[in-house]
Amino acid sequence: MRHPTRRAVTAALLAAPALAACSSGSSDASGAGPSRSAPGPDALASAGPQSVVLWHGLGGAAGAALTAVLDAWNAAPGTPGVTVQAVYQGNYDDVLAKYTAALRDGSTPHVLLSSDITTGFVKDAGQTVSASALATANPGDLDLGALRPAAKNYYTVGGDLLSVPFNTSLPLLYANDALLSRAGVDPASLTTVAGLDAAARAVAAKVPGVKGFCHPTADGWWFEQVTAAAGDLYVTPDNGRSGTGATALSLGGSAQREALELLTKLHVDGTALVVGTNGDAAIQAFASGQVALMFNSSGAIGSLAKTGATGWSTHPLPLSGPAGTSGPLIGGASLWVDGKHEPAAQVAAWKVVSHLASAAVQERFSQASGYAPVNVGVDDSPTQREFLAKNPAWAVAVEQFDSAATSPATAGALTGALPGIRSVVVPAMDKAYGGDETLDAALDEAAQAAGTVISDYREQAGL
């Protein structure tokens, strides 16, 4: 599962006062957040064997790939005396709920793999040590310069990389090549939202019984993607990355507004297929040829391949804003090192995190799971080049990852209120897509409701 559902994450969000109370009070501009000081190699050298506990929510192929990597570590530890115990805590929702409880009773793991959407929440809990601090204190381990800029951009605040991205997905446009050909659509026209709109309308008009476009709206990720692709901010100020964080939802950008209007019209006039919140429904509709174009995560490549569908291709997320500042947002999850354990345990945890983000592990994990490798060292691997040559859908995701603009817009919204924001934006936009409300009315409704969510979160978290 790529993203947490709204209900469970919102429940954890409501625990923010408890999290704030547990916070160590260290140390970013807002007075909360990961520590910016970390122990170095001496702490581990003077200690005995260390067993690192890592909590995660990866199931299926990704979970199996992670287990294989860590089993190999334990069989021949990369750092003598350091072993790791991976604990599957259920899906991302379950992980967050258990982490919230662990903050209260002091039983947090040494390493937490937590989804992108929870970044603001974990940051505000103030119990972790920043990746920047650990890398500085341990120069012989992970080189942060080897991580792709787009991945670092999402998890960086004030120049401080908070956590290390591990499994990273990207948004893609999937195309049924035969249907586009029958409609006379040049795939090269799919680089903009206007091009996507024209292509979808051409297919719907020229191929009987086929819809032009679809995308799942389950978690609101796509409304944030459309905003980043327009080069606009989703929350203000600075997408929640300065001062004391986000204070309001931002739906006023002209390119953002134009893109949302085009997508809304596709749904209202019947050019698009309404698949609602069911992500599997979008994949099945695309695989069966009911629809020609689909927004979906790169993580859907594997699921689509399993359907046996052929004759499809992937394309980067269409843009509607300036090329230098607009682009995709990443998804997936990142690794956080807990700062409440002994210094030796923190260094041992960093050793494990460094291993998981290494080029060798990232290549192996990416090919097994479908997530894009976060380490640029993978690009020099002959086996990776051979893999991408045989799997062009993977190659598009990696190329987009590598070329993505790094700007405040593409860094994405950073706020612990993001799950709650999604819970009010999605139903409002569903009204617009269904023709039950004008787009302007839906945007106003979403902005007002999100403002209340943000205000409540700030009060609960003591921001």
Salt bridges, closest charged atoms under 4 A:
ASP28 OD2 - LYS123 NZ 3.13
ASP116 OD2 - HIS3 NE2 3.17
ASP124 OD1 - LYS123 NZ 3.25
ASP141 OD1 - LYS351 NZ 3.04
ASP160 OD2 - ARG36 NE 3.12
ASP197 OD1 - ARG201 NE 3.19
ASP219 OD2 - ARG2 NH2 3.57
ASP219 OD2 - HIS3 ND1 2.74
GLU224 OE1 - ARG422 NH2 2.75
GLU261 OE1 - ARG257 NH1 3.59
GLU261 OE2 - LYS265 NZ 3.98
ASP269 OD2 - ARG201 NH1 2.70
ASP379 OD1 - ARG148 NH2 2.68
ASP380 OD1 - ARG385 NH2 3.96
GLU386 OE2 - LYS390 NZ 3.35
ASP402 OD1 - ARG148 NH1 2.84
ASP440 OD1 - ARG257 NH2 2.43
GLU445 OE2 - LYS431 NZ 3.12
